Amino acid sequence: MSGFFKSSIGRKVAMALSAFFLMFFLIIHLAVNMTSIFSEDLFNELSHFMGTNPLVQLALQPVLIFGVVFHFVVGFVLEIKNKKAQGVDYAKNNGAANSTWMSRNMIYSGLVILAFLVLHFIDFWIPELNVKYMQGDMSGLIKGTESFRYYEELHHKFSPAWRVAAYVLAFVLLGLHLAHGFTSAFQSMGSSASQKKTLKSLGKAYSIIIPLGFIIIALVHHFNH
């Protein structure tokens, strides 16, 4: 197994599998967050369920964190290996002749997305851990009320314009990252040439719909303050 991950093919397969996992998570995450636009109560109920369910918290959440870290680490390793394999100075390599700008700069969009994830964790995940496990409050309620706090916290976070701008920029870059990463993941898993056109169309749709959905959520909450 260790020999498999040391090979170029092994690392690309590992990268593709982690990409599939994260792309599926983005769909679920968007679906839950989108309910905050249409139904405050439904969003609160879904958030409370996912935030207190033992399976989600103790099994799926650690797997998700591992998947994120694993994807970025393998991506950085592949980038380093590719640079070494070229054997020429990157500035002298005419990569534009047979590749897109995004395919040559996935490492940079990945770094910006990673920085965004740190901000996202600081905004939402770390405060949740503090309330539930440090303060021992698993009720999900606003103190002194019978109302869930999840919608209010989400709505409040998107009040500052700078935070909304950071989210919009990050999701635009995520869209560009996905535009290349979607088809690249399927190619790494051995998709055929006949499937390339279909996968490219699906990748384009996915890379637009998912980031746009998150951007809409941020903007709606910001302008409804």
C-alpha positions as CSV (number, residue, x, y, z in Angstrom):
1,M,0.0,0.0,0.0
2,S,2.8,2.4,0.8
3,G,4.4,1.6,-2.5
4,F,1.1,2.5,-4.2
5,F,1.0,6.0,-2.7
6,K,4.7,6.5,-3.5
7,S,3.9,6.1,-7.2
8,S,2.6,8.9,-9.4
9,I,-0.5,7.0,-10.4
10,G,-1.2,6.1,-6.7
11,R,-1.0,9.7,-5.7
12,K,-3.3,10.8,-8.5
13,V,-5.8,8.2,-7.6
14,A,-5.7,9.2,-3.9
15,M,-6.1,12.8,-5.0
16,A,-9.1,11.9,-7.2
17,L,-10.8,9.9,-4.4
18,S,-10.4,12.7,-1.9
19,A,-11.7,15.2,-4.5
20,F,-14.9,13.0,-5.0
21,F,-15.5,12.9,-1.3
22,L,-15.1,16.7,-0.9
23,M,-17.2,17.5,-3.9
24,F,-20.0,15.3,-2.5
25,F,-19.7,17.1,0.8
26,L,-20.0,20.5,-0.9
27,I,-23.4,19.4,-2.3
28,I,-24.7,18.4,1.1
29,H,-23.2,21.5,2.7
30,L,-24.8,23.8,0.1
31,A,-28.2,22.0,0.4
32,V,-28.3,22.6,4.2
33,N,-27.1,26.2,4.0
34,M,-29.5,27.0,1.2
35,T,-32.4,26.3,3.5
36,S,-31.4,29.3,5.5
37,I,-32.7,31.5,2.7
38,F,-36.1,29.9,2.6
39,S,-36.8,28.6,6.1
40,E,-35.1,29.7,9.3
41,D,-36.8,26.9,11.2
42,L,-35.7,24.2,8.8
43,F,-32.1,25.5,8.8
44,N,-32.1,25.5,12.6
45,E,-33.5,21.9,12.8
46,L,-31.0,20.6,10.2
47,S,-28.1,22.4,11.9
48,H,-29.0,21.1,15.3
49,F,-29.4,17.6,14.1
50,M,-26.0,17.6,12.3
51,G,-24.4,19.4,15.3
52,T,-25.5,17.0,17.9
53,N,-25.8,13.7,16.1
54,P,-23.1,11.3,17.4
55,L,-22.5,9.7,14.0
56,V,-22.0,13.0,12.3
57,Q,-19.8,14.5,15.1
58,L,-17.7,11.5,16.1
59,A,-17.4,9.7,12.8
60,L,-18.2,11.8,9.7
61,Q,-16.7,15.1,11.0
62,P,-13.2,13.6,11.7
63,V,-13.3,11.9,8.3
64,L,-14.2,15.2,6.7
65,I,-11.3,17.0,8.4
66,F,-8.9,14.2,7.4
67,G,-10.2,14.4,3.8
68,V,-9.5,18.1,3.6
69,V,-6.0,17.8,5.0
70,F,-5.3,14.7,2.9
71,H,-6.4,16.4,-0.3
72,F,-4.3,19.5,0.2
73,V,-1.2,17.5,1.3
74,V,-1.4,15.1,-1.6
75,G,-2.0,18.1,-3.9
76,F,1.2,19.9,-2.7
77,V,3.2,16.7,-3.0
78,L,2.0,16.2,-6.6
79,E,2.9,19.8,-7.4
80,I,6.4,19.4,-6.0
81,K,6.9,16.1,-7.8
82,N,5.7,17.5,-11.1
83,K,8.0,20.5,-10.8
84,K,11.0,18.2,-10.2
85,A,10.0,15.9,-13.0
86,Q,9.9,18.7,-15.5
87,G,13.6,19.3,-15.0
88,V,13.4,22.8,-16.3
89,D,12.8,26.2,-14.9
90,Y,9.0,26.8,-14.6
91,A,9.2,30.2,-16.2
92,K,10.8,28.6,-19.3
93,N,8.3,25.9,-19.6
94,N,5.7,26.7,-22.3
95,G,2.9,25.2,-20.3
96,A,0.3,27.4,-22.0
97,A,0.8,25.5,-25.2
98,N,-1.1,22.4,-23.9
99,S,-2.8,23.3,-20.7
100,T,-5.1,25.9,-19.2
101,W,-4.1,28.7,-16.9
102,M,-6.0,27.1,-14.0
103,S,-4.4,23.7,-14.5
104,R,-1.0,25.3,-14.2
105,N,-2.0,27.3,-11.1
106,M,-4.1,24.8,-9.1
107,I,-1.5,25.1,-6.2
108,Y,-2.2,28.8,-5.8
109,S,-6.0,28.6,-5.9
110,G,-5.6,25.7,-3.5
111,L,-3.6,27.9,-1.1
112,V,-6.3,30.7,-1.2
113,I,-9.0,28.1,-0.6
114,L,-7.0,26.7,2.3
115,A,-6.7,30.2,3.8
116,F,-10.5,30.6,3.4
117,L,-11.1,27.3,5.2
118,V,-9.1,28.6,8.1
119,L,-11.3,31.6,8.2
120,H,-14.4,29.4,7.9
121,F,-13.3,27.2,10.8
122,I,-12.6,30.3,12.9
123,D,-16.1,31.7,12.0
124,F,-18.2,28.6,12.6
125,W,-16.5,25.4,13.6
126,I,-14.3,26.6,16.5
127,P,-17.1,28.6,18.1
128,E,-19.3,25.5,17.8
129,L,-16.7,23.3,19.5
130,N,-16.4,25.9,22.3
131,V,-20.1,26.1,23.0
132,K,-20.8,22.3,22.8
133,Y,-17.7,20.8,24.4
134,M,-16.0,23.6,26.4
135,Q,-19.2,25.2,27.8
136,G,-21.1,21.9,27.7
137,D,-24.2,23.4,26.0
138,M,-25.6,21.0,23.6
139,S,-29.1,22.6,23.6
140,G,-28.4,24.7,20.5
141,L,-30.5,27.5,22.0
142,I,-29.9,31.2,22.4
143,K,-29.3,31.8,26.1
144,G,-32.4,32.8,27.9
145,T,-34.7,31.9,25.0
146,E,-36.4,28.8,23.4
147,S,-35.0,29.7,20.0
148,F,-32.2,27.9,18.2
149,R,-29.1,30.0,17.6
150,Y,-27.8,28.6,14.3
151,Y,-29.7,30.9,11.9
152,E,-28.9,34.0,14.0
153,E,-25.2,33.1,14.1
154,L,-25.1,32.6,10.3
155,H,-27.0,35.7,9.6
156,H,-24.7,37.7,12.0
157,K,-21.5,36.4,10.4
158,F,-22.4,37.8,7.0
159,S,-23.0,41.4,8.3
160,P,-19.4,42.7,7.7
161,A,-18.8,43.6,4.0
162,W,-15.1,42.5,4.3
163,R,-16.1,39.0,5.3
164,V,-18.7,38.7,2.5
165,A,-16.0,39.9,0.1
166,A,-13.6,37.3,1.3
167,Y,-16.2,34.5,0.9
168,V,-17.1,35.7,-2.6
169,L,-13.5,35.7,-3.7
170,A,-12.8,32.3,-2.2
171,F,-15.8,30.8,-3.9
172,V,-14.9,32.3,-7.3
173,L,-11.5,30.7,-6.9
174,L,-13.1,27.5,-5.8
175,G,-15.2,27.5,-9.0
176,L,-12.0,27.9,-11.1
177,H,-10.4,25.1,-9.0
178,L,-13.3,22.8,-9.5
179,A,-13.5,23.6,-13.3
180,H,-10.2,21.8,-13.7
181,G,-10.3,19.5,-10.7
182,F,-13.7,17.9,-11.6
183,T,-12.6,16.4,-15.0
184,S,-9.1,15.8,-13.8
185,A,-10.4,13.6,-11.0
186,F,-12.4,11.4,-13.4
187,Q,-9.4,11.2,-15.8
188,S,-7.2,10.0,-12.9
189,M,-9.8,7.2,-12.3
190,G,-9.6,6.1,-15.9
191,S,-12.5,7.8,-17.7
192,S,-12.6,7.2,-21.4
193,A,-12.0,9.7,-24.2
194,S,-15.7,9.3,-25.2
195,Q,-16.8,10.5,-21.8
196,K,-14.6,13.6,-21.9
197,K,-17.1,16.0,-23.4
198,T,-19.9,14.9,-21.0
199,L,-17.6,15.2,-18.0
200,K,-16.4,18.6,-19.1
201,S,-20.0,19.8,-19.3
202,L,-20.8,18.3,-15.9
203,G,-17.7,19.8,-14.5
204,K,-18.5,23.3,-15.8
205,A,-22.1,23.1,-14.4
206,Y,-20.8,21.9,-11.0
207,S,-18.1,24.5,-10.8
208,I,-20.6,27.2,-11.4
209,I,-23.6,26.1,-9.5
210,I,-21.9,25.1,-6.2
211,P,-19.8,28.3,-5.7
212,L,-22.7,30.5,-7.0
213,G,-25.0,28.9,-4.4
214,F,-22.7,29.8,-1.5
215,I,-22.2,33.3,-2.9
216,I,-25.9,33.8,-3.1
217,I,-26.3,32.7,0.5
218,A,-23.7,35.1,1.7
219,L,-25.1,38.0,-0.3
220,V,-28.7,37.4,0.8
221,H,-27.8,37.4,4.5
222,H,-25.6,40.4,4.1
223,F,-28.2,42.6,2.3
224,N,-31.0,41.4,4.6
225,H,-29.4,42.9,7.6
